[in-house]
């Protein structure tokens, strides 16, 4: 049972999952009142018995009070044991019997992204994605140190970002650490910069214009762009995160359940034009699967991905010659963020 308000708030705005917190508080108060009431009944019954003076009526009355108090105690303990048994047998003893797992339901009949699924995506176990990482191959020491410093700065200065990542994760199924990696790579994790292109929230997002059929909305709907000067943009960091998560889901068959799927989706999210094999001095070719030779998901991830190159320096503008990719890949950041 969750009693922490901070876990259900996005900024200062409560979400639907705050019902769980309210219910937890009510249940806690009710439990205290029940225990206090049963204690008072035992005290009253004891006083009645001690002051009965052998009077049959008073003794009978004290016995009745004891009986009701005893039955209430049995009912209270029995209810607790029943719920605990259900939790152990059916929920794996995780204490999630009264936890609200709120699914995502589309907020508009008009899809914001081409090929975006209109049904809830399954929740992803981050461990399933990050577990296959070849941890036996160490990252370069100074790069690893720099990434840790970036993550420390993010956690120390932008603590509220995590609430946005967590809420976006609930709505899309994309792990929190992946949002952290995308945001750090695209916008330096700054709260006023989007996860789509790193542009200031409220400014025109050219990448959105390319996939959104129309953008005439002026009121914010979670995860959907709004009309801004020059085209389409976002009203909040949360909107850009949810939008980014849905786009990422659309880059595969809707499944991000494996490491390879996540790599492929992130490579397509950035654009396959930056794939290295056949286009740069990158030596670890051929690629093992789509995106495995792309710096956006995997740069500095391990020794195989130590020297990767940027093929396009800007949208549709090639680097001549290709330049070393100096940022850590999204999954490199995600793994560090997860460990933090």
N, C-alpha and C positions, 0 to 999 in steps of 0.2 A: 504494500500500500504506500502510495507516494503522498507525503505531507509537505513537500517543499514547493512553494509557489514559484521559485525561480526556474524550475524545470518545465513549466507550462506557459511561461511568458515569452513573448517576442518583443523585446524592448520593454515598454511599460504596458503593453497590450495583452490582456489575458486571452488564451485560446480555449477551444472547446475541451481540450484535455484537462483544463483546470477543474472540471467537474469531478475528476478523480481526487484532486486535492481537497475539494470541499467535502466529498463523501468520506475521505480519510479523516478529516478533522471531526466531522459529525460522529463517525464511528468511534473515534477515540474518546470524545466527550461522553457518548452514550455508554461506552464500556465503563468509564469511571463512575457514572451515575448508578449503573446496575450494581457494581461492587459496593459502592457506598450504601445503597438501599438495602442490600442483603446484610451488610454489617449492622446497620441500624435495626433491622428486623430481629437479628440474633440478640442484640443488646436488649431490645424491648421484651422479647420472649424470656430472657434471663431475669430481667427485673420483675416481670409479672410472676414468674415462678417463685422467686425469692420473697416476694411480698404477698403471696397467696394465703399464707398462714394455714395451709391445709384445706382451704375452701375449695370444694370440688369444682365449682363453676370457674373460679379463677385459675385453678390448675388446668382445667380443660381449655380455657382461653389461651394460656401460655403454651400448651401443647400445640394448639392450632397455629399459633404464630411461628413456633419452631418448625412445624410441618411445612408451612408455606415457604419459609426461608430456606429449608433444606431442598424442597422441590425446585425453587428458583435457582439455587446453587447448582443442582444436578443439570437443569436445563441449560444454564449458562456454560458449564464445563462441557456438556455434551455437544452443544452447538460449535464450540471452539474445536473440539476433537473431530467433529464431522467435517468441518471446513478444512482442517489440517490434513485429514485423510484424503479428501478430494484433491488437495494441492499436491500431496505426495504421489498418489496413484496416477493422476491424469496430467499434472502440470510439471512434473519433475522436481518438486519441492523447491520452486523458484520464488515462491511468495508472490505470484502474479495473479492470484484469483480475482482480485478486485482492480487489476490494472487495465486501463482502457487502451486498447490498441486501435487507434482511429485510422480507418482506411482512407485512401484518397479517392474522391469522387470528382469527376470533371466539373469545372465551374462554368463552363460555357459549351454550347453545342458546336461552336466554331473552333476547330483545332488551331492552336497557335503555331504549331510546327508541322511541317510536312511529315507524314508517316508516323506522327506521334500516336501512341496507343491511347484509346479512350477508356481503358479499364485500369483498375489498380495494379501497379507493379508489385511483385512479391518483395518483401523485406529481404535485404541481403546481409548475410553474415560476413562482416569485414574480414574475419579470420579466414574464411574460405577463399577470399581473393588474395590476401596478403600472405597466407601460410605457404603457398608454393614458391615464394621468393627464394632464390638461391642464397641463403644467408651465409653459406660457407665461403662464398666469394666476397671478400671485404670491399667496401667502398674506399676510394682514395681518402686518406686521412684528413687533408686540409679541406676537401670538399665536404666531408661528413661534418667537420667542425663548423663550417660556414652554414650548413643547413640547420644544424642544431641552434646556432645563434639566431637564424631567421625565425625558427619556430618559437624559441624563447621570447623573442621580441613580439611575435604575434600573440602569444598567450598572455604576456604581461600587459600589452598595450591595447589589444583588441579582444578582450575577454568576451564582450557581448556578441562577437561574431559567431561564437560556438552555438549560441542559442538559435541564431538564424540557420546555421548549417544543420542543427538537429531537427528543426521544424521542417526544413526543406527535405531532409532525409525521410521524415515521416510521410511526406506527401509524394515522394518519388521513388523511394527505395534505394537511392544512391547513398553509400556510406558517408558519414560525417567527414572522415579523413580525406575522401576524394574531393569534397567541396572545398576543404581547407587547401588542398594541393592546387586545385584549379584557381581559387581566388588569389593565392600567393603568387602563382605564375602569371595570371592575367593582370591583376591589379595591385600587387604588393600587399594584399590582404587589407587594404584600407577600406573602412566601412562606407566611404562615399564613392567607391569604384565597383563596377559590376563584375560579375563572373563570366560574362560573355566576351567582352573585349578589353576590360580594364578601363573603359571610359567612365567619366563622372556620371553618377546616377542622375537621370533627367536629361542627359544629352542624347543626341541621335546615335543609334547603334546600326551601322551599315550592315553588319552580319545578320541582324534581325530583319532588315528590309528585304534581304535576299530570299527569306523563307516564309515570311508572313504575307498572306494574300492581301490583306487590308489592315490598316491600322488607324481607325478613326475613334477608338475609345478614349475618353478623357478621364473616366473614373477607374481607379485601380482595382483590378481583380487579381488575386494571388497567382503569380506565375505568368501573367499575360502582359504583353507590352502595351503602352499607351501612346497616343499621338503627342509628339514633342516637336519643337522647332527643327525642321529639316527632315523629319521622318518619324521613326519609331524609337522609343526608349523605355526606361523603367521608372516606376514611381518609388521603388525602394530596393534595398539590397536583397531582401527576401524574394521579391518578384524575379530579380535576375538569377538568383540561386535556383529557384523552382524551375524557371524556364531552362536554365543550363542543364539541370538534372533530366528534364524531359527530352531535350535534344540529345543528351548522351545516351539515354535509353533507346532513342530512335536510330542510333548509329549501328546497332546490331539487330538481332531478331527480337529485341526487347529484353534479352537476358544479359545480365552482367554478373553471373554467378561464378565465373571462373576468371583466373588471372588473364588468360589469353583474350577472353571477351572484353575485359576492361581495357587492356592495351589497345586492342583494335578500335574500340569505341572512342578512346581518348585521341588516338591518331586521326580518326575521321573527324572528330570534334575540332581539331586544330586544322585539318586539311592534309590530305595525303601527299600534297606537293612537296612537303618537307621530308618524305621518306628518303633515306640516305643511299640505299643500294643502287648503283648505276648512275648516281648523280653527284657523288662527293668522294673524297678520299677515305671515307669510312671503310674499314677492312673486313669487318665481320659479316660478310655476305656469303651465300644468299641468306635472306631473312628466313626465320623459322615459321612465321605466320604474319598476316597483315598487321603492320604497326610495330613489329619487333625491331625494325631498323629506323624507327621514328624517334627523334629526340624529345618530343613533347611529353610522352608518357614515361620514358625510360632513361633520359640522360643522367649520367653519374650514378645509375642504379647499381652497377657492378662493373667489373673489369671489362666485360664485353661491350658495355655501353659507356666507356670512359671518354672516347674521342668521337663525338658526333657533331654533325654540321647543320647549319641553317641554310636551306636552299633558297628560300624567299625571305628577303629582308623586310619587305612590306607586302601588303596585299597585291598580288599580281606583279610584283617587282622582284626579279631574281637577284640574288647576290652574285657578283662576278669578281672573283671566284667565290664558291661557298665559304661561309665563315663558321668558325667554331661556335657551337651552341654553349653558352656560358651559364645558363640557368639550370638548376636541377629539374628533372622531369617531375610530372605530377605524382607519379607513384613513388618516386624517391622521397618527395615531401610527405606524401600520405603515410608511408611507413614510419618515418620519423615522428610525425604528428601522432600516429597511433601509439607508438611506444612512449610518448610523453604523457 
